[in-house]
Amino acid sequence: MAMTKEKIATMAMLRIGGSPITDFAANTREAQVVSNLYETVKESLFNYAQWNFATKKTALAQLNETIVDKNYTFVYSLPANTVRILGVMDTNGHYYTDYSVENNKIYTTFGSAILTYLELQDEDEFPAFFTECLVAKLAFESAEALTGQGSTQERIYREFLDKLKRARVADGQENPPQSIIGRGSLIDAHQGQFVVKQS
């Protein structure tokens, strides 16, 4: 049976003693809280690691528009549902570092580009370890609003950290280690800022 956001939300609610959620638009306290948190919590979890299951490669589509910044000569559109850019390379597999990310576009000095990135996935595409992480994180984020008990939130937070650690290990076993642009610098697709990957 396919996984859905309602099933994930229900599992999270049951962890903190709440009621099942069958519809995010339902007139219940659980649905009101979770519907406001779910998408943010889901997307933030994709930024917690360089998840192998969500890593994609694609040739970028070049845009025909005037470039104001004369440091760049080409501009490409980012794929839909891009969470984070991991690297940009040429057709020979060599990674570039001279590019800028602004407003869901990549500005470069090279005429062709292949993007390595994290793609936001649908719930039915999540591996089990990621679903468990999302359940724990959603439970943690919802706990205070729904239970008012700090002890419950602390317990769920410790559980989330444990599941996140296990998920990173499980996901990392899928592929051999890879080198992405130098010493691990990642570029946030939405803000165009360098973020140092923590080991």
Summary of the structure (lengths in Angstrom):
residues: 199
radius of gyration: 19.4
end to end distance: 35.7
largest distance: 57.5
contacts: 568
relative contact order: 0.19
helix: 41%
strand: 21%
